[in-house]
Amino acid sequence: MLTFLGCWLTVPSLLGADRTFQVQSPNQQLRITVEVGTQVRYRVSHNGLDLLQPSALSMTLTDGRTLGRNSTFRKQTVANANRAVTPLYGITQTIPERYNELRLDFRENFSIIFRAYNEGVAYRFVTNLRDSIRVQREEVQYRLAGDWPAYFHPSDFLGSFESDYLYKPLSQQTQQSSLPLLAEVPNGVRLAFLESDLLDYPGLYLKRDSTQANTLMGLLPAYPKRVEQGGHMKFNMLVREREPYLARTVGTRAFPWRVVVVAQNDRELLNNQLVYLLASENKLGDVSWVKPGKVAWDWWSANNLTGVPFTSGFNTETYKYFIDFAARNGIEYVNLDEGWSDQFDLLKSASKLDMDEVVRYAKQKNVGLILWCVWHTLDRQMLPALDQFAKWGIAGVKVDFMDRDDQVVVNFYERLLREAAKRKMLVNYHGAYKPTGLQRTFPNNINRESVKGLEWNKFNPQGITPEHDVTLPFIRMLAGSMDYTPGAMTNMNKDNWRMIFEQPMSQGTRAHQLAMFVVYHAPLQMLADAPTAYEREPDVLKFLTTVPVTWDEVVPLDSKVADYVTIARRKGDTWYLGSMTDWTARDLSVKLDFLVDGTYQMDVFRDGPNAERVGSDYVREVKTVRKGETVTIPMAAGGGWVARFSK
């Protein structure tokens, strides 16, 4: 095949296509073949092996036009890129971006752009139509080349996007899945299906097409016609009726990227940043005021402070204690969660909470405050509430219970980010759909939940298992950072764990929790437990308050989806290494090839000899190591291991 970097070739008719085009990744391992006939289809291969067989794509408008079916090809344009992208914050200081691009223009005033990266492929529709349009249907199809095992994340169009993964062959998957969705090719290749640059449009879901073997079909929530307040404590706006279309939008625009990450093994999933690279660039201008950091969090521990001379709760004394704790330990923020205000009137504080005094005290101590809000309350009161928060000097908002990603809610995200940015406020979305690159487009979107995180140990009889913990980095974290909220100080094994809302505990060991602060990426990272719980263990507290939240380099190491994960991250001259396992105890060996030459002090937190019986048992030890040495990582069932390497 005479296809080289930056060169595309039209080849003869294939499978009835009038014209066929190809584009390869810069390393020539991935190839997209596009067939343009009565239907536009594309296929994807890796080193000559089919991953996706000819898969249809189209977009139908309410005026009867279907873009991609019976469309008249006009011209092709080729392009390539080889550059470095510098994010404001992330898992690497720079991100290499190399791709080859094929753009197909059609006489019906639309285009389809295909990109081949070394790390995956993507396509999107671009329209140049008059006035506004209504999109009735988008055809998204992935015809896998085999009945491969896949990790589905069950989710319908109304929910918190916080479920367990279902691992079965595609033919046995019956539920609709939110993204990312991960499929395993028998030769070790991994396919992850995502989307990027989701703006002014509903989110994408996938489901097995029962009419075609090994085929995933796209589903998108239609535009809400009638909603009513309901759900948990009436925090949701439930859709009771929908319009016969997906979106009403401008006619000249680019639509979301449909992304397929292609990794040669599980490990490569841990540092793939395609979703970020495909997102629109910063729309806010100067964002130097956006400051990642750690957060002292009140909700997980139910404000259970011990050994203090006052009754803890939603009162001024409690939050002053949180502020003092943050100030003493270099923690940038304190989060005031559900209960600080009237949930349906953000201008009314809790009766025992003097907000003027709390914000004065926080400012004096140089600690930022983040306020929790019900989304539809904030939507209704957006301008007066944000103005009041700005008057107080609030650093950000944590917005919860959207639990949808139709066009209305997707547009709420952008509207809030713009208004918050005008007041130099951060936004952390909970009860939220998966990341789609919004952190690049609006860098004040500092973090996102969309994960079944530590909080489920408070209210779910099964809680959060270590197996779930070691699945997340390969699938959910592919989409972007996640607010799992780690740091539990009461740690239990499988037999002793219990669901207790007011006094919660984690499953697995203390070292498992500590390793999360290296394995999980969160530019706004919560310390979930109570300040007094951390203060009883100064070694743990010092580690948690000094481990970075953003990174300069990442090196994935020996890892297996749903079994164990090991990853090294660098900030400046200091390296961190984190490893976690499921309920299976295991010993791993890691060669310290990621270090540069020289001698390092390795400061380790590992499972103690009794960790399988008493999860909070850990050992801290300090050793001297050099580049190239091999260290053994012993982990108990549900265990972990984390180390800091400093010169």
Secondary structure, DSSP 8 states (H G I E B T S, - for coil): ----TT----B---TT-SEEEEEE-TTS-EEEEEEESSBEEEEEEETTEEEEEEEEEEEEETTS-EETBS--EEEEEEEEEEEEE--SSSSSS-EEEEEEEEEEEETTTEEEEEEEETTEEEEEEEEEEEEEEEEEEEEEEEEESS--EEEE-B--SSS-S----EEEEGGG--S-B-S-EEEE-TTS-EEEEEEE---SS---EEEE-TTSTTEEEEE----EEEEEEESGGG-EEEEEEE-SSSEEEEEEEE--EEEEEEESSSGGGGG--HHHHHS---SSS--TT---EEEEESTTTTT---S-SS--SSSHHHHHHHHHHHHHTT--EEEE-TTSEETTEEEEE-TT--HHHHHHHHHHTT-EEEEEEEHHHHHHTHHHHHHHHHHHT--EEEEE-----SHHHHHHHHHHHHHHHHTT-EEEESS-----SHHHHSTTEEEE--S--TTHHHH-SS---HHHHTTGGGTHHHHS--------SSEE-TTT----SSS--EES-HHHHHHHHHHS--SEEEE-S-HHHHHT-HHHHHHHHHS-SS-SEEEE-S-BTTTEEEEEEEETTEEEEEEEE-SS-EEEEEE-TTS-SSEEEEEEEEE-TTTTTSTT-EEEEEEEEETT-EEEEEE-TT-EEEEEEE-
